[in-house]
Amino acid sequence: MGIFVDEERCNRCGTADEPMCVRDCPGDLMFIKENGKAAIVDNRECWDCAACVKVCPTQAITMQLPTSLVVRGVQLRGRAMKHKTEWRIRLRDGEVKGYETPSTGKPPFVPSL
C-alpha cells in the first residue's frame, strides 16, 4: 500500500497549529514540508491504518492499493464522520464508487512504546 498527498489539494488543514494527518498518524510518519504541504516520511513504515486518509478535510491524502490487488491508477479516499467513514474509490477508467463503514465509537488503538 502507499499513502500519497496531492499537494494541489493539501492546505495544511487551514490555520491549524498541527494538521490532522500529522496529529492522527499512529506511526508518527506524517510531517509538513517546507512548502507547507503534508508528506509521509517513508511508505515502507506505514501501518496502512488509513488514519491520515480518513481525517484529511480536503481529501488530499489517498491510499493506493498494491498492484497485486488492483490495476495501477486506482485510488482510495476516505472521510471520517461521527458515526461512519465514507469511502470513495476511483477506478482506472475514472468511475467513482462509494461505500460506508460504521464507526466503532472507540478511539484508535495506539501501542505504547
Residue frames as a rotation matrix with the C-alpha (Angstrom) as fourth column:
MET 1
0.590 0.807 0.000 0.00
0.807 -0.590 0.000 0.00
0.000 0.000 -1.000 0.00
GLY 2
-0.591 -0.792 0.154 1.06
0.786 -0.609 -0.109 3.56
0.180 0.056 0.982 -0.27
ILE 3
0.395 0.626 -0.672 -0.02
0.716 -0.668 -0.201 6.92
-0.575 -0.402 -0.713 1.11
PHE 4
-0.511 -0.521 0.683 0.18
0.839 -0.476 0.264 9.81
0.187 0.708 0.681 -1.34
VAL 5
-0.030 0.431 -0.902 -0.51
0.529 -0.758 -0.380 13.51
-0.848 -0.489 -0.205 -0.81
ASP 6
0.178 0.188 0.966 -1.94
0.929 -0.355 -0.102 15.66
0.324 0.916 -0.238 -3.59
GLU 7
-0.605 -0.547 -0.579 -0.12
0.730 -0.671 -0.129 18.94
-0.318 -0.500 0.805 -2.97
GLU 8
-0.776 0.402 0.486 -2.70
0.076 -0.705 0.705 20.83
0.626 0.584 0.517 -5.02
ARG 9
0.255 0.957 -0.142 -5.42
0.202 0.091 0.975 19.83
0.946 -0.277 -0.170 -2.52
CYS 10
0.053 -0.291 -0.955 -3.40
0.971 0.238 -0.018 19.94
0.233 -0.927 0.295 0.70
ASN 11
0.313 0.078 0.947 -3.93
0.049 -0.997 0.066 23.19
0.949 0.026 -0.315 2.62
ARG 12
-0.732 -0.663 -0.158 -2.30
0.118 0.105 -0.987 22.10
0.671 -0.741 0.001 5.91
CYS 13
-0.194 0.794 -0.576 -5.80
0.954 0.290 0.080 21.95
0.230 -0.534 -0.814 7.42
GLY 14
0.667 0.486 0.564 -6.22
0.427 -0.870 0.245 25.69
0.610 0.077 -0.788 7.02
THR 15
0.198 -0.570 0.797 -4.79
-0.544 -0.741 -0.394 27.52
0.815 -0.356 -0.457 10.00
ALA 16
0.961 0.199 -0.192 -4.46
0.023 0.634 0.773 24.56
0.276 -0.748 0.604 12.34
ASP 17
0.446 -0.837 0.319 -1.38
-0.848 -0.280 0.450 24.52
-0.288 -0.471 -0.834 14.58
GLU 18
-0.673 -0.592 0.444 -0.93
-0.423 0.800 0.426 20.84
-0.607 0.099 -0.789 13.82
PRO 19
-0.325 0.559 -0.763 -2.52
-0.881 0.113 0.459 19.33
0.342 0.821 0.456 10.71
MET 20
0.488 0.668 0.562 -4.87
-0.832 0.551 0.068 16.43
-0.264 -0.500 0.824 11.41
CYS 21
0.810 -0.224 -0.542 -2.83
-0.137 0.827 -0.546 13.92
0.571 0.516 0.639 9.40
VAL 22
-0.282 -0.952 0.121 0.26
-0.273 -0.041 -0.961 14.73
0.920 -0.304 -0.248 11.48
ARG 23
-0.312 0.244 0.918 -1.75
-0.944 -0.185 -0.272 14.64
0.104 -0.952 0.289 14.70
ASP 24
0.523 0.754 0.397 -3.57
-0.794 0.600 -0.095 11.35
-0.310 -0.266 0.913 13.99
CYS 25
0.390 -0.421 -0.819 -0.87
-0.493 0.656 -0.572 9.19
0.778 0.626 0.049 12.40
PRO 26
0.966 0.038 0.255 -0.19
-0.245 0.440 0.864 6.44
-0.079 -0.897 0.435 14.99
GLY 27
0.588 -0.800 0.118 3.22
0.809 0.583 -0.077 5.75
-0.007 0.141 0.990 13.46
ASP 28
0.520 -0.340 -0.784 4.25
0.101 -0.886 0.452 9.43
-0.848 -0.315 -0.426 13.64
LEU 29
-0.218 -0.605 0.766 5.07
0.791 0.350 0.502 9.28
-0.571 0.716 0.402 9.92
MET 30
0.468 0.442 0.765 3.31
0.813 -0.555 -0.177 12.37
0.346 0.705 -0.619 8.57
PHE 31
-0.231 -0.555 -0.799 5.08
0.702 -0.663 0.258 15.73
-0.673 -0.502 0.543 8.55
ILE 32
0.876 0.466 -0.125 4.83
0.285 -0.708 -0.647 19.14
-0.390 0.531 -0.752 6.91
LYS 33
0.103 -0.848 0.520 7.42
0.994 0.070 -0.082 20.00
0.033 0.525 0.850 4.29
GLU 34
-0.667 -0.481 -0.569 8.99
0.519 -0.848 0.108 23.43
-0.534 -0.224 0.815 3.90
ASN 35
-0.908 0.353 0.226 6.41
0.014 -0.513 0.858 24.29
0.419 0.782 0.461 1.25
GLY 36
-0.622 0.672 0.402 3.62
-0.749 -0.361 -0.556 23.80
-0.228 -0.647 0.727 3.84
LYS 37
0.245 0.692 -0.679 2.31
-0.819 0.523 0.238 20.55
0.520 0.498 0.694 2.33
ALA 38
0.501 0.028 0.865 1.91
-0.662 0.657 0.362 17.22
-0.558 -0.754 0.348 4.11
ALA 39
0.120 -0.483 -0.867 4.11
-0.740 0.539 -0.402 14.25
0.662 0.690 -0.293 3.27
ILE 40
0.987 0.124 0.100 4.87
-0.159 0.772 0.615 10.80
-0.001 -0.623 0.782 4.63
VAL 41
0.299 -0.938 0.174 8.34
-0.760 -0.124 0.638 10.02
-0.577 -0.323 -0.750 5.94
ASP 42
-0.785 -0.556 -0.275 8.53
-0.616 0.652 0.442 6.51
-0.067 0.516 -0.854 4.46
ASN 43
0.172 0.924 -0.341 5.69
-0.931 0.265 0.250 4.45
0.322 0.275 0.906 2.96
ARG 44
-0.183 -0.302 -0.936 7.51
-0.105 0.952 -0.287 1.26
0.978 0.046 -0.206 3.95
GLU 45
-0.972 -0.208 -0.108 6.94
0.096 0.067 -0.993 2.18
0.214 -0.976 -0.045 7.61
CYS 46
-0.474 0.862 0.180 3.22
-0.827 -0.506 0.246 2.91
0.303 -0.033 0.952 7.15
TRP 47
-0.814 0.242 0.529 0.80
-0.195 0.742 -0.641 0.69
-0.547 -0.625 -0.557 9.11
ASP 48
-0.853 0.522 -0.007 -1.89
0.085 0.152 0.985 1.01
0.515 0.839 -0.174 6.41
CYS 49
-0.636 0.631 -0.445 -4.39
0.651 0.128 -0.748 2.15
-0.414 -0.765 -0.492 9.03
ALA 50
-0.318 0.456 0.832 -5.67
0.740 -0.429 0.518 4.97
0.593 0.780 -0.201 6.78
ALA 51
0.104 0.341 -0.934 -5.97
0.885 -0.460 -0.070 7.37
-0.454 -0.820 -0.349 9.75
CYS 52
-0.646 -0.418 -0.639 -4.48
0.132 -0.886 0.445 10.21
-0.752 0.203 0.627 7.69
VAL 53
-0.898 0.368 0.242 -6.76
0.279 0.049 0.959 9.40
0.341 0.929 -0.147 4.75
LYS 54
-0.108 0.949 -0.296 -9.87
0.922 0.207 0.327 9.50
0.372 -0.237 -0.898 6.92
VAL 55
0.186 0.209 -0.960 -9.16
0.784 -0.620 0.017 12.78
-0.592 -0.756 -0.279 8.70
CYS 56
-0.825 -0.563 0.045 -7.98
0.470 -0.641 0.606 14.87
-0.313 0.521 0.794 5.75
PRO 57
-0.071 0.887 -0.457 -10.67
0.218 -0.433 -0.875 17.57
-0.973 -0.162 -0.162 5.31
THR 58
0.098 0.066 -0.993 -9.69
-0.819 -0.562 -0.118 18.27
-0.565 0.825 -0.001 1.69
GLN 59
0.806 0.155 0.572 -9.23
0.035 0.951 -0.306 14.59
-0.591 0.266 0.761 0.77
ALA 60
0.549 -0.709 -0.443 -5.70
-0.831 -0.404 -0.382 15.40
0.092 0.578 -0.811 -0.36
ILE 61
-0.497 -0.747 0.442 -4.39
-0.796 0.595 0.112 12.09
-0.347 -0.296 -0.890 1.00
THR 62
0.566 0.640 -0.521 -5.07
-0.792 0.597 -0.127 8.89
0.229 0.484 0.844 -0.88
MET 63
-0.056 -0.517 0.854 -4.16
-0.499 0.756 0.424 5.29
-0.865 -0.402 -0.300 -0.32
GLN 64
0.139 0.043 -0.989 -3.10
-0.959 0.256 -0.124 3.41
0.248 0.966 0.076 -3.40
LEU 65
0.748 0.231 0.622 -3.69
-0.425 0.887 0.181 -0.29
-0.510 -0.399 0.762 -3.27
PRO 66
-0.288 -0.929 0.232 -0.86
-0.361 0.330 0.872 -2.66
-0.887 0.167 -0.430 -4.23
THR 67
-0.253 0.136 -0.958 -0.71
-0.967 -0.053 0.248 -3.68
-0.017 0.989 0.145 -7.87
SER 68
-0.983 -0.088 -0.162 -1.12
-0.092 0.996 0.013 -7.30
0.160 0.028 -0.987 -6.84
LEU 69
-0.543 0.836 -0.077 -4.69
0.462 0.221 -0.859 -6.41
-0.702 -0.502 -0.506 -5.79
VAL 70
0.592 0.779 -0.205 -5.75
0.315 -0.458 -0.831 -3.85
-0.742 0.428 -0.516 -8.36
VAL 71
0.367 -0.396 0.842 -4.77
0.891 -0.111 -0.441 -2.20
0.268 0.911 0.312 -11.58
ARG 72
-0.620 -0.699 -0.357 -2.42
0.759 -0.650 -0.047 0.78
-0.199 -0.300 0.933 -11.37
GLY 73
-0.837 0.239 0.493 -4.15
0.028 -0.880 0.474 4.13
0.547 0.410 0.730 -11.02
VAL 74
0.233 0.930 -0.284 -6.89
0.443 0.159 0.882 3.11
0.865 -0.332 -0.375 -8.59
GLN 75
-0.764 -0.477 0.435 -7.15
-0.108 -0.570 -0.815 5.41
0.637 -0.669 0.383 -5.55
LEU 76
0.050 0.736 -0.676 -8.97
0.821 0.355 0.448 5.14
0.569 -0.577 -0.586 -2.25
ARG 77
-0.693 -0.162 0.702 -10.14
-0.181 -0.904 -0.387 8.22
0.697 -0.395 0.598 -0.32
GLY 78
-0.118 0.672 -0.731 -11.98
0.842 0.458 0.286 8.35
0.527 -0.582 -0.620 2.97
ARG 79
-0.469 0.043 0.882 -13.58
-0.345 -0.928 -0.139 10.84
0.813 -0.369 0.450 5.29
ALA 80
-0.691 0.187 -0.698 -14.26
0.661 0.555 -0.506 10.06
0.292 -0.811 -0.507 8.93
MET 81
-0.211 0.707 0.675 -17.53
-0.366 -0.697 0.616 11.35
0.906 -0.117 0.406 10.33
LYS 82
-0.235 0.103 0.966 -19.08
-0.968 -0.116 -0.223 10.98
0.089 -0.988 0.127 13.76
HIS 83
0.247 0.467 0.849 -20.80
-0.607 0.757 -0.240 7.63
-0.755 -0.456 0.471 13.22
LYS 84
0.804 0.029 0.593 -19.27
0.383 0.738 -0.556 6.38
-0.454 0.674 0.583 9.97
THR 85
-0.346 -0.846 -0.407 -16.44
-0.134 -0.385 0.913 6.66
-0.929 0.370 0.020 7.49
GLU 86
0.816 0.566 -0.113 -17.35
-0.145 0.013 -0.989 7.44
-0.559 0.824 0.093 3.91
TRP 87
-0.261 -0.906 0.334 -15.04
0.142 0.306 0.941 5.87
-0.955 0.293 0.049 1.33
ARG 88
0.782 0.385 -0.490 -14.67
-0.439 -0.218 -0.872 6.65
-0.442 0.897 -0.002 -2.35
ILE 89
-0.095 -0.799 0.594 -12.70
0.298 0.547 0.782 4.54
-0.950 0.251 0.186 -4.77
ARG 90
0.460 0.137 -0.877 -11.73
-0.714 -0.530 -0.457 5.92
-0.528 0.837 -0.146 -8.15
LEU 91
0.553 -0.181 0.813 -11.25
0.371 0.927 -0.046 3.19
-0.746 0.327 0.580 -10.70
ARG 92
-0.477 -0.868 0.141 -8.77
0.476 -0.120 0.871 3.33
-0.739 0.482 0.470 -13.52
ASP 93
-0.421 0.385 0.821 -11.49
0.861 -0.114 0.495 4.30
0.284 0.916 -0.283 -16.03
GLY 94
-0.858 0.015 0.513 -12.41
-0.089 -0.989 -0.121 7.30
0.505 -0.150 0.850 -13.85
GLU 95
0.177 0.969 -0.173 -15.60
0.043 0.168 0.985 5.78
0.983 -0.182 -0.012 -12.41
VAL 96
-0.740 -0.346 0.577 -16.09
-0.510 -0.271 -0.817 6.64
0.438 -0.899 0.024 -8.74
LYS 97
0.120 0.747 -0.654 -17.84
0.240 0.618 0.749 4.28
0.963 -0.247 -0.106 -6.34
GLY 98
-0.411 -0.221 0.884 -18.68
-0.702 -0.542 -0.462 4.98
0.581 -0.811 0.067 -2.73
TYR 99
0.207 0.494 -0.845 -19.41
0.367 0.761 0.535 2.98
0.907 -0.420 -0.023 0.38
GLU 100
0.223 -0.036 0.974 -19.58
-0.761 -0.631 0.151 3.50
0.609 -0.775 -0.169 4.15
THR 101
-0.264 -0.262 -0.928 -18.23
0.443 0.822 -0.358 1.70
0.857 -0.505 -0.101 7.17
PRO 102
0.781 0.614 0.114 -19.73
0.169 -0.384 0.908 2.27
0.601 -0.690 -0.404 10.63
SER 103
-0.156 -0.796 0.585 -17.64
-0.566 -0.414 -0.713 3.85
0.809 -0.442 -0.386 13.36
THR 104
-0.178 0.024 -0.984 -16.93
0.595 0.799 -0.088 1.79
0.784 -0.601 -0.156 16.45
GLY 105
0.752 0.444 0.488 -17.10
-0.040 -0.707 0.706 4.92
0.658 -0.550 -0.513 18.59
LYS 106
0.775 -0.561 -0.291 -13.79
0.504 0.270 0.820 3.89
-0.381 -0.783 0.492 20.19
PRO 107
0.597 -0.651 -0.469 -10.56
-0.675 -0.724 0.145 5.87
-0.434 0.230 -0.871 19.92
PRO 108
0.671 -0.384 -0.635 -7.95
-0.392 0.544 -0.742 4.33
0.630 0.746 0.214 17.63
PHE 109
0.901 -0.417 -0.119 -5.52
0.377 0.616 0.691 1.84
-0.215 -0.668 0.713 19.13
VAL 110
0.568 -0.807 0.159 -2.09
-0.508 -0.497 -0.704 3.32
0.647 0.319 -0.692 19.66
PRO 111
0.623 -0.364 -0.692 0.52
0.583 0.807 0.100 0.91
0.522 -0.466 0.715 21.05
SER 112
0.925 -0.380 0.024 2.71
-0.279 -0.634 0.721 2.15
-0.259 -0.673 -0.693 23.88
LEU 113
0.588 -0.785 -0.198 6.40
-0.115 0.161 -0.980 2.38
0.801 0.599 0.004 23.17
